[in-house]
Amino acid sequence: MSTNKEILYKGIKLLGYALPLLFIGPSVIHMSFKNQNHWLYIPVLGLGIILCLLSIFLIFKGIKTIMRSLFDGNQ
């Protein structure tokens, strides 16, 4: 059973994109909660939530891609 290296690199790249979002998303949410009286509170909070959800999606997609590269047969 051999590893498809191209698909493995795609999965690692997806995890690499998710890593900064894991820190940026909660930081943006924290900044929005610190400035609740500002008029941009709701848009900044929404952006932070979207960034957190995007990081979760990229993590699952990256792990799925890595598992596919390791365990799919001759594809």
C-alpha positions in Angstrom: 0.0 0.0 0.0 1.7 3.2 -1.2 0.9 6.8 -0.3 -0.3 9.1 -3.1 2.1 12.0 -2.4 0.3 14.6 -4.5 -3.0 14.1 -2.6 -1.0 14.1 0.7 0.5 17.5 -0.1 -2.9 18.9 -0.9 -4.1 17.7 2.6 -1.1 19.2 4.3 -1.6 22.5 2.4 -5.3 22.6 3.6 -4.1 22.1 7.2 -1.6 24.8 6.7 -4.3 27.2 5.5 -6.4 26.3 8.6 -3.6 27.0 11.1 -3.6 30.8 10.9 -7.4 30.8 10.9 -7.4 28.9 14.2 -5.8 32.0 15.8 -7.3 34.8 13.7 -10.9 33.8 14.2 -11.0 33.7 18.0 -8.9 36.9 18.1 -11.4 38.7 15.9 -14.3 37.5 18.1 -12.5 38.6 21.2 -11.9 42.1 19.7 -15.6 42.4 18.8 -16.7 41.5 22.3 -14.2 44.1 23.7 -15.9 46.8 21.5 -19.6 46.1 22.0 -20.6 49.8 21.9 -19.0 50.3 18.4 -21.3 50.3 15.4 -19.3 47.6 13.7 -19.8 45.1 16.5 -22.2 42.8 14.6 -20.2 42.7 11.3 -16.9 42.0 13.1 -18.5 39.3 15.2 -19.9 37.7 12.1 -16.5 37.8 10.4 -14.9 36.1 13.4 -17.6 33.4 13.4 -17.1 32.8 9.6 -13.3 32.6 10.1 -13.8 30.0 12.9 -16.2 27.9 10.8 -13.9 28.1 7.8 -11.0 26.9 9.9 -13.0 23.9 11.1 -14.1 23.1 7.6 -10.5 23.3 6.3 -9.3 21.0 9.1 -11.9 18.3 8.3 -11.3 18.6 4.6 -7.5 18.4 5.1 -7.8 15.3 7.4 -10.1 13.7 4.9 -7.7 14.3 2.1 -4.8 13.0 4.0 -6.7 9.8 4.9 -7.7 9.4 1.3 -4.1 9.7 0.2 -3.0 7.1 2.8 -5.8 4.5 2.5 -7.2 4.6 -1.0 -5.9 1.8 -3.1 -4.5 2.5 -6.6 -6.1 5.8 -7.3 
